[in-house]
Structure formats: C-alpha cells, structure tokens
Amino acid sequence: MIATATINGSFGPRRQHSSSPLRSSSPTKRRRATASAHHIQPGKIGCVVDGRKPLRKRRASVIATAMGAVKYNLNQWVEDNKAYFLPPICNKMMHSDGQLKVFCVGGPNVRPDYHLEEGEEFMYMLRGDMLLKVVEHGKVKDVVISEGEVFLLPGRIPHSPQRRANTVGLVIERERTQQELDCMRFYTDESCQEILYERWLQCDDLTQKLANLLNEFMASEEHRTRKPGPKSFLVKPAYEPDGSTTLEAPFNLNRWLEKHRAQLDQESGKRDLFGQGHQTTMVVLGNGTHGTQCPGTETFLWQLKGSASVTIAGRAFTLAENDTLLVPTPGNYTLVNQPGGRTLATSMPPKRTL
C-alpha cells in the first residue's frame, strides 16, 4: 500500500476566523426518508487498505429524493461516513454518478504526487486546516486552507493536497470529457524542477484509479533510485501546466458573507463567490426568489445560513442550514430564501474556453 504519515508541526500561523457553517449550526432532529437504492447511490468506498476489503456500505442520511434530485444534511452525512475517510486517498463520494463530483476528504494523508487536471477544483475546510502544495509560475508554493475557508484551484495547476488526521474537507470537481486526461506527476525532489515519473489517464474513478497508480509508483525502480528511468514517461504529455496564473488566496466564507450582507439582503440579491473569469459558476443566493444560475448542467445547492424552499419539476424541498440538494441536469429550479437565508449554488459546465 501507499506509505502515509501524519503531518507533523504547523502549516504556519493559524488565522483567527469565525466558525464554519458545518460546525456553527445547531443540532436539529430530522426525519429520514426511506428511498430505494436506484435513487440513492452515495458513491464508491475509497480503497482497499493493507489488502483488506473496504468497509461495508452504510446508508447515509438521505432526507429526500425526487426526479433524480438528492438531498442530504451535510453534518449528518459526514458523521455517517467518517469511517470511510481512509488512506491513501481518504475520500468518500457524496455524488459521483452525474456531471458533478462532490466528496469529502479526511486524513492523515501525505501524498507524494502532484495532480494535473483541466477542470477547476473547489475546496472548503469543514474541520481543521490543510496544506495544498502547488507549482505556481514554475516554483513550489504552499497554500494553507484554514477551517471555514474556501479556495478555487484553476485547471492545469500541479497540486498535491496534504491533510492531517481528524480533518475534513469538502471538494467539488466536474466530470471529465472523453478527450480529457489527468496526470499524476512525481518529481525527483521537493523543488519540483525535474519530473521523475508521470502517468496520464482518463480519470473516470476518483478513488481506485488514483490509488492504483500511487501503488504502481511506490513499487517502481524510479521511486527506488529517485532517478528518471525507462518507465518514467510512457506517452507524450496531453498539455503543459499553467505557468502564468497567479492563484487567488483562500478566504473565510463567513466573513465574506458578512462583508456582502447588504447586497445579499436585497430582494433576489446574489453575488459571485469568486468573481468572473472562471470555468466554475459559484453564486451565493441571498433573500428572495432565484432561478437557475447555470442552465444545462447539474447544480449543487448548499444552504449556508437560514432556510429556503426549492421547487424542481413541481416537487418542493425545504432546505435547513447545512442541507444540500443536488439538482440534476438540466439544472432547472426555483429557490426562495427566507430573510437572512444564504445558499451557495455551484455548477461546473463541461470544458469550455474562457
């Protein structure tokens, strides 16, 4: 199996911040709706560890399903699935069958590889801090994402997530097209100036394929010698990393909501979370009535604060704080936020040119 280790020491000075939405909500008793297996597919369990079979699937707290829409309470889902945050990848899929890939990641997880993909990645730390090592402008950079902070990683940026034990992060990616390839890349040393070994793949499984490639590298002659060899490069690279983009810093989500409260308190007030110029559409919906923000794709709704009602194809849902709702393609819905309600609507269209 892949060697893993707990990250020792600190990622740097810890910033003071308000509690994350996951931890700030008060416990609420919720009635669980019984749903058939063909409606509820929480996703595949991470990986085999030490040759042992994965833990048996447990039913996550699905509150309701209709017309392909799936509603979870995020707090309860994390609690129900905490046993599955296992090395070496440590992720558990919440939604994996459609266009959006929504999952949570635990730790400890110290990865030796850098990952390349063409799409963007949204990251939010529900519990604890994480370190995201990236290659920016050809040089290694450490990005610390603290509890309660959000970060949007552009496509084609080499990145290597490092996570401590007892931490949980929410990640959203998009499905790859048939023409898109991901890359797992290993460097000769921590400076990331020389490539030791890499593999290009169609990433249609965010758990098992990556784990298998990690195991393959750990057993390779290149890993043993730390020198490039005959098996280092099997194909021509599908694309070059982005060497020109300067990454935006992570920021605290609750502080952002407070900063833009006046705008979001207006009737049908809304604001892009990361601004324009991204593949991803992430809009915070404030008071009042809102329609579809990104037609033609799946949308992941996350109720950050307050409550909202959502209508999809004539079926009504009520979202309490920290409830989530996956709206299936074509992503049509009507959402009404009560005063003070805040909903994050996330869509990641297929590959497109900005």
C-alpha positions in Angstrom: 0.0 0.0 0.0 1.0 3.6 -0.2 3.1 4.9 2.6 1.2 7.5 4.6 2.2 9.6 7.6 0.7 12.2 9.9 1.8 15.7 9.1 3.8 17.0 12.0 4.2 20.6 13.1 2.2 23.6 11.9 1.2 24.8 8.5 2.1 28.3 9.6 0.5 30.9 11.8 -3.2 30.0 12.4 -5.5 32.7 11.4 -8.4 33.7 13.6 -11.8 33.1 11.9 -15.4 32.6 12.6 -16.8 29.1 12.8 -17.5 27.2 9.6 -21.1 26.7 8.6 -20.7 23.0 9.3 -19.8 23.5 12.9 -21.9 26.5 13.6 -25.4 25.1 13.0 -27.4 23.9 16.0 -28.4 20.2 16.1 -31.8 19.5 14.6 -33.8 16.3 14.6 -34.5 15.3 11.1 -36.8 12.6 9.8 -35.0 10.3 7.4 -37.0 9.4 4.3 -36.8 5.8 3.0 -35.6 5.7 -0.6 -34.9 2.9 -3.0 -31.3 2.0 -4.0 -31.7 3.1 -7.6 -32.4 6.7 -6.3 -29.6 6.8 -3.7 -26.0 6.0 -4.8 -23.7 7.6 -2.3 -20.6 6.6 -4.3 -17.8 4.1 -4.1 -15.9 3.4 -0.9 -12.3 4.7 -1.1 -9.7 1.9 -1.4 -8.5 -1.4 -0.2 -6.1 -0.9 2.7 -3.4 -3.4 3.6 -5.2 -5.9 1.4 -8.4 -5.8 3.5 -11.8 -5.3 1.9 -13.4 -1.9 2.2 -15.9 -1.4 5.0 -19.4 -2.4 4.1 -21.5 0.5 2.9 -23.8 2.2 5.4 -26.8 4.2 4.5 -26.1 7.9 4.5 -28.7 10.3 5.8 -30.7 10.9 2.7 -33.5 13.2 3.6 -35.4 13.1 0.3 -35.1 12.2 -3.3 -37.3 13.2 -6.3 -36.8 13.4 -10.1 -33.1 12.5 -9.6 -32.6 15.2 -7.0 -30.9 14.1 -3.8 -31.0 15.9 -0.5 -28.5 15.4 2.3 -27.8 17.1 5.6 -24.0 17.7 5.4 -23.4 17.4 9.1 -25.1 14.0 9.3 -23.5 12.8 6.0 -20.1 13.5 7.4 -20.9 11.7 10.6 -22.3 8.7 8.9 -19.4 8.3 6.6 -16.4 9.2 8.8 -15.2 5.6 8.9 -14.6 5.8 5.1 -12.0 8.6 5.2 -9.2 6.1 4.8 -5.6 6.3 3.3 -4.2 6.6 0.8 -6.7 8.8 -1.0 -9.0 9.2 2.1 -12.1 10.4 0.1 -15.7 9.3 0.2 -18.0 10.3 -2.7 -21.3 12.1 -1.9 -22.3 12.4 -5.6 -20.4 10.6 -8.3 -22.9 9.4 -10.9 -23.5 12.7 -12.7 -21.7 15.7 -14.0 -20.6 17.0 -10.6 -18.2 15.0 -8.3 -18.9 16.0 -4.7 -16.9 14.3 -2.0 -15.3 14.8 1.4 -11.7 14.0 2.3 -10.1 13.1 5.6 -6.6 12.4 6.9 -3.9 11.8 7.7 -2.9 11.9 4.0 0.6 12.9 2.9 0.7 12.4 -0.9 4.0 12.3 -2.9 2.3 13.1 -6.2 1.1 16.2 -7.9 -2.2 16.1 -9.8 -3.0 17.8 -13.0 -6.5 18.2 -14.5 -8.1 20.6 -16.9 -11.1 21.5 -14.8 -11.2 23.6 -11.6 -11.5 22.3 -8.0 -13.5 23.9 -5.2 -12.2 23.2 -1.7 -13.7 24.1 1.6 -12.4 23.1 5.0 -15.2 21.8 7.3 -12.9 20.8 10.1 -9.3 21.7 10.7 -6.7 23.1 8.3 -5.0 21.6 5.2 -1.9 22.3 3.2 -2.2 22.4 -0.6 1.2 22.3 -2.3 1.1 23.8 -5.8 3.5 24.7 -8.6 2.9 28.4 -9.4 5.0 30.1 -12.1 7.3 27.1 -12.1 8.0 27.2 -8.3 6.6 25.3 -5.4 4.2 27.2 -3.2 2.4 26.2 0.0 -1.3 27.3 0.2 -2.8 26.9 3.7 -6.6 26.5 3.7 -7.9 27.0 7.2 -11.1 25.8 8.7 -14.0 27.7 7.3 -12.1 28.9 4.2 -12.9 28.4 0.5 -10.4 28.1 -2.4 -10.9 27.6 -6.1 -8.0 25.9 -7.8 -7.7 26.7 -11.6 -7.2 24.0 -14.1 -3.7 22.8 -15.2 -2.1 23.7 -11.9 0.0 20.9 -10.4 -1.2 20.4 -6.9 -0.6 18.0 -4.0 -3.1 18.0 -1.0 -1.6 17.3 2.4 -4.1 16.6 5.2 -3.7 16.0 9.0 -5.7 13.4 11.0 -9.1 14.5 12.3 -9.7 17.0 9.5 -12.5 17.0 6.9 -12.6 19.0 3.7 -15.4 19.3 1.1 -14.2 19.1 -2.6 -16.2 19.6 -5.8 -14.9 18.7 -9.2 -16.5 18.1 -12.6 -16.8 15.1 -14.8 -14.1 14.9 -17.5 -14.9 14.7 -21.1 -13.8 11.7 -23.1 -11.0 13.7 -24.6 -9.6 15.0 -21.3 -6.7 13.4 -19.5 -5.5 13.9 -15.9 -1.9 13.4 -14.9 -0.3 12.1 -11.8 3.2 13.5 -11.6 6.1 12.8 -9.3 9.3 14.9 -9.0 12.8 14.0 -8.2 12.8 16.3 -5.1 10.8 18.9 -3.3 11.9 21.7 -5.6 9.7 20.2 -8.4 12.2 21.2 -11.1 12.7 17.7 -12.6 10.0 15.2 -13.4 10.7 11.7 -12.0 7.7 9.8 -13.2 4.2 10.5 -14.5 1.1 8.8 -15.8 -1.7 10.2 -17.9 -5.1 8.7 -17.5 -8.8 9.1 -18.1 -10.0 9.9 -14.6 -13.4 8.3 -14.5 -12.9 7.0 -11.0 -11.6 9.4 -8.4 -10.7 6.7 -5.9 -9.4 3.4 -7.2 -7.5 4.5 -10.3 -5.5 7.1 -8.4 -4.8 4.6 -5.6 -3.6 2.0 -8.1 -1.2 4.5 -9.7 0.2 5.5 -6.4 0.9 1.9 -5.6 2.5 1.4 -9.0 4.8 4.3 -8.5 5.8 3.2 -5.0 6.8 -0.2 -6.4 8.8 1.3 -9.3 12.5 1.4 -9.9 12.2 5.1 -10.4 10.9 5.5 -6.9 13.7 3.4 -5.5 16.5 5.2 -7.3 14.9 8.7 -7.4 16.2 8.9 -11.0 14.1 9.0 -14.2 14.1 5.6 -16.0 12.6 3.8 -19.0 9.2 3.7 -17.4 9.1 7.4 -16.3 7.3 8.7 -19.4 5.1 6.3 -21.4 3.2 8.9 -23.5 3.6 12.5 -24.7 2.1 15.0 -22.3 -1.5 15.9 -23.2 -0.8 19.5 -22.3 1.6 21.7 -20.4 0.9 23.0 -16.9 -0.3 26.6 -16.5 2.8 28.6 -15.7 1.2 32.1 -15.9 -1.7 32.2 -13.5 -1.3 33.7 -10.0 -3.5 31.9 -7.6 -6.1 33.8 -5.5 -5.7 33.3 -1.8 -8.2 31.3 0.3 -10.7 33.3 2.3 -13.1 32.8 5.1 -16.6 32.1 3.9 -18.5 33.5 6.9 -16.5 36.8 6.7 -17.3 37.0 3.0 -21.0 36.6 3.8 -20.9 39.3 6.4 -18.9 41.7 4.1 -21.6 41.4 1.4 -24.6 41.2 3.7 -26.2 44.4 2.4 -26.2 43.2 -1.2 -27.5 39.7 -0.3 -30.2 41.2 1.9 -31.8 42.9 -1.1 -34.7 41.2 -2.8 -33.3 38.5 -5.1 -29.8 39.7 -4.1 -26.9 37.5 -5.2 -23.1 37.6 -5.8 -20.5 35.5 -7.5 -18.3 33.9 -4.8 -15.1 34.1 -6.9 -16.0 36.8 -9.4 -15.9 36.4 -13.2 -13.4 34.7 -15.4 -13.7 31.1 -14.1 -15.0 27.9 -15.6 -17.0 27.3 -12.5 -20.2 29.2 -11.6 -20.5 29.7 -7.9 -23.2 32.1 -6.8 -24.3 32.9 -3.3 -28.1 33.5 -3.4 -29.5 35.9 -0.8 -33.0 36.9 0.2 -36.0 36.2 -2.0 -36.6 34.3 -5.2 -33.9 32.9 -7.5 -33.9 30.9 -10.7 -31.4 28.6 -12.3 -27.9 30.2 -12.4 -26.3 27.9 -14.9 -28.8 26.2 -17.3 -27.9 22.8 -18.8 -25.7 21.4 -16.0 -26.1 19.9 -12.6 -26.2 22.3 -9.7 -25.2 21.6 -6.1 -27.1 23.7 -3.6 -25.7 24.2 -0.1 -27.8 26.1 2.4 -25.1 28.1 4.3 -27.5 30.0 6.6 -31.2 30.2 7.3 -33.7 28.3 5.3 -35.0 28.1 1.8 -37.7 26.3 -0.3 -36.7 24.8 -3.6 -39.0 23.6 -6.4 -37.8 21.1 -9.1 -40.3 19.9 -11.7 -43.2 20.6 -9.4 -41.6 18.9 -6.3 -40.9 21.0 -3.3 -38.0 20.7 -0.9 -37.2 22.6 2.2 -33.5 23.3 3.0 -32.5 24.0 6.6 -29.0 25.2 7.5 -26.3 22.8 6.1 -28.7 20.9 4.0 -27.6 20.2 0.4 -29.5 19.4 -2.7 -28.2 18.1 -6.0 -30.3 19.4 -8.8 -29.9 17.1 -11.9 -29.3 18.2 -15.4 -30.7 20.4 -16.9 -30.5 22.1 -13.5 -33.8 23.9 -13.5 -35.1 25.0 -10.2 -36.7 27.9 -8.3 -35.4 28.8 -4.9 -36.9 31.1 -2.3 -34.7 32.2 0.6 -36.3 33.4 3.8 -34.8 36.7 5.2 -31.2 36.1 6.2 -31.0 32.8 4.1 -27.9 32.2 2.1 -27.5 29.4 -0.5 -24.3 28.5 -2.4 -25.2 27.4 -5.9 -22.4 25.5 -7.7 -22.2 24.4 -11.3 -19.2 23.3 -13.3 -20.0 23.2 -17.0 -18.1 20.8 -19.3 -14.8 22.0 -20.6 -15.1 25.4 -22.2 -12.8 28.2 -23.3 -12.9 31.3 -21.1 
